[in-house]
Structures are given as structure tokens and as C-alpha cells.
Amino acid sequence: MREAILADGWHVPAIPLGEWFNDLVHWLDGNIGPLFDAIETAVQGSLDGITSVLQWPPSLVMLIIFALLGWWLRGWKFAIGAAVGFGLVDSLGKFDSAMQTLAQVIIAGIVAVLIAVPVGILAARNETASKVIKPVMDFMQTLPAFVYLIPVIFFFTIGPVPGIVATVVFSLPPGVRLTELGIRQVDKEMVEAGEAFGSTRAKILTQIQIPLAMPSIMAGINQIIMLSLSMVVISGMVGAPGLGAEVYAAVTSVQVGAGFEAGVAVVVLAIYLDRLTASFGARSAVGRAKRLAKKA
């Protein structure tokens, strides 16, 4: 009997998962289309404004600003490295494209942080919420990056907006996870001491848990920025301007040299953003205390 069933090519009945998702996308577009229009207007307006600010000064002025910011946050060695790196980007003729990419990363990063940190705090303080949020984050983190572009193109057509929206969704999981981890790792005795002195849950969160969890939270923000940059580059496939568009154009036309130059510009921007955001965690109260402890 078993052999007969196998011979007939028995298999698990087909589940029309793709059709269900397609119906959901069409339902969302038909019922909350005005919301997507409002999001598109807000994102496009913000992108135009930030891009104009970044591209308005001459590249030399922006190079000096980036170097001074690096000097303030990390020291003179990093400032020199930033100046050399962005000088190389300018010499390759990729500075304007890099500023377009940076503007998209800034918008996506800010939105992702504003969503990820509160969700991470909720997951840390509510077990039921954590049990729901964790599998959702697992699904989002393992879903291939290109898949995020399919529904957003349907909602927002071609251009930078779908790329930014997909980038926000793609970069959320590490921010949520590391925020939850940081809050949970705060010493329970510190929380109990706050409760003993009559502090409310809000004060314990803002004055004890968040400050002590800041290195972990900043690590999550660092990962959000890095994932945002990688996704913004991929978004060049759907019409997002900047270095991603140049990389995609080089790939489709097999221009090895142009692709390499755009890739170098992406690397310079990635290193700068990584080191810059990593420095914020080190400058927190906990980070300063750890440095002082090492010196002692």
C-alpha cells in the first residue's frame, strides 16, 4: 500500500501562500492607499530636503565637516582617515552620489530607530509581547533582502521611496533584539533598589534601565545603520538614486571599473558611519565608566 501511494507521486497538498499574500497586498492598496500616498509624500519631501542640505556646500566644505565630526567623536587619527576617504570619493567623482546615499541612510536609520527602540523596550518589559515579537523578528531577519522590494514597489512604484521603506523594515530586527537584550541585562538589584526608593516604572526605565543598557542599544543602532546602507545600495535596483544606482548600472552593463569605483565609495561611507555610530556607545555613561575602570 505504501509503495502504491509513493508510486502515485503523493505529496503534501499545495498551500496557496503566494496567492494569500498577493490578495493581502491588493487589499492593503485598495483600502489604505491614501496612507501610502501620505508616506510617499513625507519620505520624498524629507529625502529632497536632506539631499539638498548635503549637496549644497562644495565637496571640500563637506569633507572638512566630516573630518571635524570624526575628530570630535573619535580623535584626530579618525579625522585624517575620514578626510582621506572622502577625498578619494570626491576624486572618483562619486561625492554627490555618496551624499544621495547618505541622505537615504539617514532617513531610513532615523525611522528604524524610532520604531526599533520602543518595540525592544516593550519586548523586554512584557513577556507576552516578547513571545510575539521574537518570531516576527526571526522571520524579518531571515527573509532575503530582495523580497522586501516586491510589495513596496507595488505600493510606491519605482524610485527612492520604496527603497527607503524596504530599508526600514529590513534594518529593524537587530535594533529590536539588542534593545531588548540591553534592558534585560540590567542588574535586577539596580531595578529593585529603584523600586525600594519608590520610583515609578517610567522613572526606572528612563533613569536606570535605558542608561545602563545604552551600550547595547547603541550597538543595535549601529547595526541598523549598517544594514540600512547595505539595503540602500540594493535599492538601486528599484530606481533609488546614489551609489546603489551606479553599482546596479555597472553590473547590468558589465562595467568593471565603474562598479569598483562605486564600491570603493560605498566602503568609505560604510566605514565612516560604522566608526561614528560605534563611538556613541563608548561615550555613554556606562562606556565612560568602563574606560575609567580600565585606566584604574
SULRA-V884243 format. One line per field, one symbol per residue. phi: phi as a letter, one per 40 degrees, with the letter a starting at -180 (. if undefined). psi: psi as a letter, one per 20 degrees, with the letter a starting at -180 (. if undefined). burial: + if it has 16 or more other C-alpha atoms within 10 Angstrom, else -. A space follows every 10 residues. Layout:
phi = ???
psi = ???
burial = ???
This chain:
phi = .cccccccgc acdcbccccc cccccccccc bbddcccccc cccccccccc ccccccccdc cccccccccc cccbhccccc cccccccccc ccgbcccccc cccccccccc cccccccccc ccccbbcccc cccdcccdcc cccddccccc cccccbfcic cccccccdcc ccdccccccc ccccccdccc cccccccgcc ccccccbbcc dccddccccc cdcccccccc cccccdcbgc chcccccccc ccbfcccccc cccccccccc cccccccccc ccccdccccc cccccc
psi = gghgghhjlq rpqpolghhg hghgghgghh hkghghgggg gggggggggh ggghigqqhg ghggggghgh ghhirhghgg ggggghhggh hikjgghhhg ghghgggggg ggghggghgh gghhiohghg hghghghggh hipqhhhhhg hhhhhjaqah ghggghgggh igghggghgg ggghipphhg ghgghhjjqr hghhghiggg ghjgggghhg hghggghggh hhghihhjjp rbhghhgghh ghjlngghhg ghhghggghg gghghghhhh hhirggghhh ghhhh.
burial = ---------- ---------- --------+- ---------+ --++--+--+ +--++---+- -+++-+++++ +-++---++- +++-++++++ ---+++++++ +++++++++- +++-+++-++ ++++-----+ --++--+--+ +---+--++- +++-++-+++ ++++++++++ ++++++++++ ++++-+---- +--+------ ---++--+++ ++++++++++ ++++++++++ ++++++++++ ++++++++++ -------++- ++++++-+++ -+++-+++++ ++++-++--- ------
